[in-house]
Amino acid sequence: MLLHIDVVDGDTFTRDEDGLEFMSLDEACAAVVALLPELAREAVHGPRRRAAMLRERERIIAAEIRDPAGAVLFRTRLRLDMEWSAPQR
């Protein structure tokens, strides 16, 4: 089955125009849930990205699965909360 996976990382939205073939919706959901930690690792890779991320209080990375007609079949998100115990310099 052809499904589209859209991703939101902070303020960046990436729409999947091409789609991917999956054997089932369950397979697609498992793939999307496994994708979020990888996207989080990419978000903190490199000193500039890491420094920018640490200035935030939270970071949300989300994904949704759409069918070819555009109906959202599944949503998942990963949220990273950052709380400082002392004032930032």
Residue pairs with C-beta under 8 A, 6 or more apart in sequence:
1 21
1 22
1 23
1 24
1 25
1 28
2 19
2 20
2 21
2 67
2 68
3 19
3 20
3 21
3 22
3 25
3 28
3 65
3 66
3 67
3 68
3 73
4 15
4 16
4 17
4 18
4 19
4 20
4 65
4 66
4 67
4 68
5 16
5 20
5 28
5 31
5 32
5 35
5 63
5 64
5 65
5 66
6 13
6 14
6 15
6 16
6 63
6 64
6 66
7 13
7 14
7 16
7 35
7 39
7 61
7 62
7 63
8 14
8 60
8 61
8 62
8 63
9 39
9 43
9 61
10 43
10 56
10 59
10 60
10 61
16 66
19 68
20 28
22 28
22 31
25 65
25 73
25 74
28 65
28 74
29 65
29 74
29 76
32 63
32 65
32 74
32 76
33 76
35 63
36 61
36 62
36 63
36 76
36 77
36 78
37 78
39 61
39 63
39 78
40 59
40 61
40 78
40 80
43 49
43 53
43 59
43 61
44 50
44 53
53 59
54 82
56 82
57 81
57 82
57 83
58 79
58 80
58 81
58 82
59 79
59 80
59 82
60 77
60 78
60 79
60 80
61 77
61 78
62 75
62 76
62 77
62 78
63 75
63 76
63 77
64 72
64 74
64 75
64 76
65 72
65 73
65 74
65 75
66 72
66 73
67 73
